[in-house]
């Protein structure tokens, strides 16, 4: 996260009342560092068919709405230099029967083929215009009702421990199958949060992508912080000035932000 983060919008979807929206959204944002957030954000908006929320010099935000499921905003925040740390969170897109045509469309939008050592696999690995790898997945039963983003794979040191941590933090529920420990929004729609065994421990630098969660009405921020530390996480105190949110790391060191309740 940079000293000045992309503004987390409070714009509400017109399809939800405030109470219903607060109930649906808890894991709220996927945040991506970018040297050109407008260009990268527009690439992903075209790729996913999402809705522009914010388009300004400091950042670009676009909303992914899964019918009868979660609403997740993709926030692209400006950083002065390209991220160097290995990517520990990425997007898996649902290709299915249209995998090849989706790959061709993404290449036309500015993606490029990527080799991250995947070998011969049924999915296709690409990189977005700033070099962030992502996957276009083959047909899988687990991706029914996922929407355009099939999964959010997150590298962790202990998948069992971290699944329990993220389930407590987000309210997402465990789902079976696929060989990985997974969570999903309680509607059983939208992307899977997959807890993947890490290839190496988290390095000292910050992740180029991270998740934001938002406190619900009546949630106590300090009690939430104690719950995070009780479950193996820790609060970080970066020297970035007065921010309206708090910065933490999960038990594997992956940074995330806790946004205040909308009231």
Buried (B, 14 or more C-beta within 10 A) or exposed (E): BBEBBBBBBEEBBEEBEEEEBBBBBBBBBBBBBBEBBBBBBBBBBBBBEBBEBBBEEBBBBBBBBBEEBBBBBBBBBBBEEEBEEBBBBBBBBBBBEEBEEBBEBBEEBBBEEBEEEEEEEEBBBBBBBBEBBBBBBBEBEBBEBBBBBBBBBBBBBBBEBBBBBBBEBBBBEEBEEBEBBBBBBBBEBBBBBBBBEBEEEBEEEBBBBBBBBBBBEEEEBEEBBEBBEEBBBEEBEEEEEEBEBBBBBBBBBBBBBBBEEBE
